[in-house]
Amino acid sequence: MKKLSSVEEFINFCQRIKSDREARSEKPTLVISADTGAQASGINDIIRIAKRYILDNSLQQKISLRITGCHGFCEMNPYLIVEPGGHFYPKLKWMTCPKLSSPRLTVKLSRS
């Protein structure tokens, strides 16, 4: 990546990132943090459930799954964020994942 050498380049870089995010915002995304604390809290099971839900319902073209690092919410692990909108679901249990994602994603998908 090229080193930014001016404020204008930084502003252009930020605008480019923002426009990329907005272009992707039409497709709902499940954002799951898989840092060390989340893994200790059982996030790997939730990731497997989310992947299985997407595959079993043939939603690969309609839903994205993004596995990330630490967001700084360790005390809320494991958690799920649904974008766009930033809907935050803390302290998930594996048996509540399909119940949480189905209604939220159905609403998002029916609007398109």
N, C-alpha and C positions, 0 to 999 in steps of 0.2 A: 504494500500500500504506500502510496506517495505521501510524503510528509507535507502537512499543511503549513504554508509560510505566511499567510495573512488572514486577517479577520474575514475578508470577503470569501476566501476559499473555505473557511470554516462554515460560514453562513450558507454557502452553496452546497457544501457537503451535508449539512443538517437538512436543508430543503430536499435534497435528493433522497435522503433516508426517509423523510416524512412522506414524500410522494410514493416511494416504494411500499411503505406500510399501508398507505391509503389504497393503493392498487390491490393489495392482498386482502384488504378488510372486507371485501364482498364475501369471502369464504370464511365461515366460522373456524376458529382455531382453538384447540384445547392446548393450553400451555401448562406443562407440568415440570416443576423443579425437581431435579434428580441429584441434588448435592448430597454430601455425606450424611447430613442430618436427616434429610428426607428418606434416604435409603435405609437408615436405621429405624425410621418410623413406618416402613412398609410401602414406600412409593413404588417399588418394583412390581408389586402385585397390581397396583392401580394402573400402572403403565400397560401391563399385559392385558388387563380388562379393557382399557380404552382402545388398544390396538385390535383386540378381538371384536369389540363392539363395532368398530369402523369396518372391519373386514366382513363380519357376519351380516351386516346390513348393507353391504356394497356401497359405502359412503366415501370411498377413497377420493372421488372427484369433487365431493361436496364439503368435506371436513378435513382440516389439517390437524396434525398432532405435532407439537413442538416440545421437545425435551430440552430443558435449559439447566443452567447451573444455579447458584444461589441467588435468591431475590432479597435476602435479608429478613425473611419471615420465619426463622427457625422454630419459634414457639408455636407456629400454626401448622407445622408439618404433620402429615402430608396434606397438600392442598392442590387445588385446580383453579386455573383462571380461564374463563371463556372470553375470547376476543372475537369481534370488536365489542366494546362495552365494558370490558374489564370486570366481569362478574367473578367474584372471589368466593370460593368454597373452601373454608379451612377445616382442618382436622377430619379429613375424609376417612371413611371405613370402606373396605373393598365392596361390601354389599350395597352401599348407597350410590356407587358410581353410575350404574345404568339408570337409576331413578333420577339422578341429578342431571345427567347429560341429555337424556331423551327429550324431556319437555323443552328445555332451553334450545337445543339444536333443532327440534321440530319447528319451533316458532321462527328461528333464524332462517331455516331452509324454506319455509312456506312463503316468506316474503319475497324471495327471488323469482 
